[in-house]
Amino acid sequence: MILSALLAEARASLAEAGIADARLDARLLVEHFSATTQGDVIGSPDMAIDAGAAQAVRQAIARRAAGEPVHRILGFREFYGLKLFLSPDTLEPRPDTETLVDAVLPHLRHLAARAGACRILDLGTGTGAIALALLAEVPEATAVGVDISADALATAQRNAQENGLAERFTPIRSDWFEKISGRFHVIAANPPYIPTEELETLQCEVRKFDPARALDGGADGLDAYRTIAAQAEAHLEPTGRVAVEIGHAQKEAVTRVFETAGFGIVEARKDLGGRDRVMVFTRK
């Protein structure tokens, strides 16, 4: 089997299965499982691919054709320039969540420049995406990553090590704030916010492959926000900020939850698609 033929076969299989990004997904899977590059595809299309690698590619293509997300098959995804490994108990970090990182970075950089240090609490850390992206951008920062899943914490710790950030990242297994002490300059979270009854309506790639615990926000999708708003003040520095990702229709409801708990809105940001996505609060 030569590289160009294997790539053509992969594209055709995914297109036939109705995969929207068949060409891109085929390229990603072929390159990864055959240990080739896009340069090889362009410059050496007749490169021979051994039978074992070709079989690994075909197995990966079959998984993608069956609906498994391409990055789940690869086992990793890039987020804010970091390569993050995935596991069954972690959400796949998505580009829209980078909006949250962008929203709190100026505050953290200001604190770091003024005080020489700043502390981050990442609730429901999963892969560690938010905490690690912030640590990579603010060398003076330290972060605690909280998750109720031991599998997620092991994945976050691996990602911290792989990206050279482990010395400034502390994973803690906790049900939200239960085992957390001390105060932080930023409390960040991408909490579960899908109303329970809507879980079955989610895209197949999300419903079947993202962990339900990281999606299910309770009857109205606001359970996690209520918990965070009620307990954040005890763990927040006086000028600290709470930044949360939200569902695109939750801006007003989340604002009410935090205002009731004594917080005022600092900023609201939209995602790459122009939908409400991130809210930042501080004490009134």
C-alpha positions in Angstrom: 0.0 0.0 0.0 1.3 3.4 -0.9 0.6 6.6 1.1 -1.5 8.4 -1.5 -3.7 5.3 -2.1 -4.2 4.8 1.7 -5.2 8.4 2.0 -7.7 8.2 -0.9 -9.2 5.1 0.6 -9.6 6.8 4.0 -11.2 9.8 2.5 -13.6 7.8 0.5 -14.6 5.7 3.5 -15.3 8.7 5.7 -17.2 10.5 2.9 -19.4 7.5 2.4 -20.1 7.4 6.1 -21.3 11.0 5.9 -18.5 12.5 8.0 -18.6 16.3 7.4 -14.8 16.9 7.6 -13.9 13.7 5.8 -10.7 15.1 4.1 -9.3 16.6 7.2 -10.1 13.7 9.5 -8.7 11.2 7.0 -5.5 13.2 6.8 -5.1 13.4 10.6 -5.7 9.7 11.1 -3.5 8.6 8.2 -0.6 10.7 9.3 -0.9 9.7 12.9 -1.2 6.0 12.5 1.2 5.7 9.6 3.8 8.0 11.2 3.8 10.3 8.2 3.4 14.0 7.7 1.6 16.3 5.4 4.9 17.0 3.7 5.2 13.2 3.0 1.7 13.3 1.3 2.8 16.2 -0.9 6.4 15.3 -1.6 6.4 11.5 -1.3 2.9 10.3 -2.3 4.4 6.9 -3.4 5.9 6.2 0.0 5.3 2.6 1.0 3.2 2.0 4.1 3.7 -1.3 5.8 0.8 -3.7 6.4 0.7 -3.1 10.1 0.4 0.6 9.8 -2.1 0.4 7.0 -4.3 -1.9 9.2 -4.0 0.6 12.1 -5.2 3.3 9.8 -8.1 1.3 8.6 -9.2 0.5 12.2 -9.0 4.2 13.1 -11.0 5.1 10.0 -13.7 2.5 11.0 -14.0 4.1 14.4 -14.4 7.5 12.9 -17.0 6.3 10.4 -18.9 4.8 13.4 -19.1 8.3 14.9 -16.2 8.4 17.4 -14.6 11.9 17.4 -11.3 12.1 15.6 -9.4 13.5 18.6 -10.7 10.7 20.8 -9.2 8.2 18.4 -5.9 10.2 18.3 -6.0 10.4 22.1 -5.0 14.0 22.3 -6.0 17.5 21.2 -4.3 20.9 21.0 -5.6 23.6 23.3 -4.0 27.1 23.5 -0.9 25.7 21.9 -0.6 22.8 24.3 -0.9 19.1 23.4 -3.3 17.6 25.9 -4.0 13.9 26.2 -7.6 12.7 26.7 -9.2 10.0 28.8 -12.7 8.6 29.1 -13.4 10.8 32.2 -12.3 14.1 30.5 -14.1 16.4 28.2 -12.4 17.0 24.9 -11.2 20.6 25.2 -12.6 22.8 22.5 -11.6 26.1 20.9 -14.5 28.0 22.4 -13.1 27.4 25.9 -10.0 29.3 24.9 -12.3 32.3 25.2 -12.2 31.8 29.0 -8.4 31.8 29.0 -8.4 35.0 27.0 -10.8 36.6 29.4 -8.7 36.1 32.6 -5.2 36.4 31.2 -5.0 40.3 31.5 -6.0 40.1 35.1 -3.5 37.4 35.9 -0.7 39.2 34.0 -1.4 42.4 35.9 -1.3 40.6 39.3 1.9 38.8 38.3 3.6 42.0 37.3 2.5 43.8 40.5 2.9 41.1 43.1 5.2 38.5 41.4 2.8 35.7 41.9 -0.8 34.7 41.5 -2.9 31.6 42.3 -5.5 29.9 40.1 -8.2 27.4 41.0 -9.6 25.3 38.1 -12.8 23.6 39.1 -13.6 20.4 37.2 -10.2 20.6 35.6 -10.6 17.5 33.3 -7.6 17.5 31.1 -6.2 20.5 33.0 -6.8 22.6 29.9 -7.7 25.9 31.5 -5.2 25.8 34.3 -2.3 24.6 32.1 -3.0 27.2 29.4 -2.9 29.9 32.1 0.3 28.5 33.6 1.9 28.4 30.2 1.1 32.1 29.6 1.9 33.4 33.2 5.2 31.9 34.5 4.6 33.5 37.9 1.3 31.6 38.4 0.5 28.4 40.3 -2.7 26.4 39.9 -4.8 23.8 41.7 -6.8 21.6 39.4 -9.9 20.1 41.1 -11.9 17.1 39.8 -14.0 14.4 41.4 -12.6 11.9 38.9 -9.3 10.2 39.7 -8.9 9.3 36.0 -9.3 12.9 35.0 -6.8 14.1 37.6 -4.2 11.5 36.4 -4.8 12.8 32.9 -4.3 16.4 34.0 -1.2 15.5 35.9 0.2 13.8 32.8 -0.6 16.8 30.7 1.2 19.1 33.2 4.3 16.9 33.1 4.3 16.6 29.3 4.1 20.4 28.9 6.7 21.1 31.6 4.2 22.6 34.0 4.0 20.0 36.7 6.0 22.0 39.3 3.3 24.7 39.3 0.2 22.4 39.1 -1.4 20.6 42.0 -4.2 18.1 41.3 -6.7 17.6 44.1 -9.6 15.1 44.1 -12.6 17.0 45.5 -16.3 17.5 45.0 -16.0 21.2 44.0 -14.7 23.1 47.0 -15.0 20.3 49.5 -11.3 19.7 50.1 -10.0 23.1 49.0 -8.4 25.5 51.4 -6.8 28.9 50.9 -7.7 31.8 48.6 -7.1 32.3 44.9 -6.9 35.3 42.5 -8.9 33.5 39.8 -11.4 30.7 40.2 -12.2 29.3 36.7 -14.6 26.6 35.6 -16.1 25.0 32.6 -18.8 23.2 34.5 -21.6 20.9 33.4 -24.4 23.1 32.1 -26.6 21.0 29.9 -30.1 20.5 31.3 -30.6 16.8 32.1 -33.6 16.4 29.7 -31.5 17.8 26.8 -28.7 15.3 27.1 -30.3 12.9 24.7 -30.6 15.6 22.1 -26.9 16.3 21.9 -24.8 15.5 18.9 -23.8 11.8 18.8 -20.1 12.6 19.1 -20.8 14.5 22.4 -23.5 12.2 23.8 -21.7 9.0 23.4 -18.1 9.9 24.0 -17.9 12.9 26.4 -18.5 11.9 30.1 -22.1 12.5 31.1 -21.0 13.8 34.5 -19.1 16.6 32.8 -22.2 17.5 30.8 -25.3 17.1 33.1 -26.0 20.4 34.8 -29.2 19.3 36.5 -32.8 20.0 35.7 -32.2 23.6 34.5 -28.5 23.3 33.8 -27.5 25.7 36.6 -26.7 23.3 39.5 -22.9 23.8 39.2 -23.2 27.6 39.0 -25.2 27.7 42.2 -22.5 25.7 44.0 -19.7 27.8 42.6 -21.5 31.1 43.4 -22.4 30.0 46.9 -18.9 28.9 47.9 -16.5 30.9 45.8 -16.3 34.0 48.1 -14.7 31.9 50.9 -11.9 31.0 48.5 -11.4 34.2 46.6 -8.9 37.0 47.2 -10.6 40.4 47.8 -10.0 41.6 44.2 -10.2 38.1 42.8 -12.4 37.0 39.9 -14.6 34.0 39.0 -14.7 33.0 35.4 -17.1 30.5 34.0 -18.0 29.1 30.7 -21.8 29.0 30.0 -24.3 27.7 27.5 -25.2 30.1 24.8 -28.6 30.8 26.2 -27.6 31.0 29.9 -26.2 34.5 30.3 -29.1 36.1 32.1 -29.7 33.0 34.3 -26.1 32.7 35.4 -25.9 36.4 36.0 -28.9 36.1 38.4 -27.3 33.2 40.2 -24.0 35.1 40.9 -25.7 38.4 41.7 -27.9 36.7 44.3 -24.7 35.3 45.9 -23.2 38.8 46.1 -21.2 39.0 42.8 -21.2 41.6 40.1 -20.4 41.0 36.4 -17.0 42.3 35.2 -17.2 41.0 31.6 -19.1 38.8 29.2 -17.5 37.3 26.1 -18.8 35.6 23.0 -17.2 32.5 21.5 -15.8 32.1 18.0 -19.3 31.7 16.6 -20.6 34.9 18.2 -22.5 33.1 21.0 -22.4 34.0 24.7 -19.8 31.8 26.2 -17.8 33.2 29.1 -18.7 35.4 32.1 -16.4 36.9 34.6 -17.6 38.0 38.1 -16.1 39.8 41.1 -17.5 40.6 44.6 -19.8 43.6 44.6 
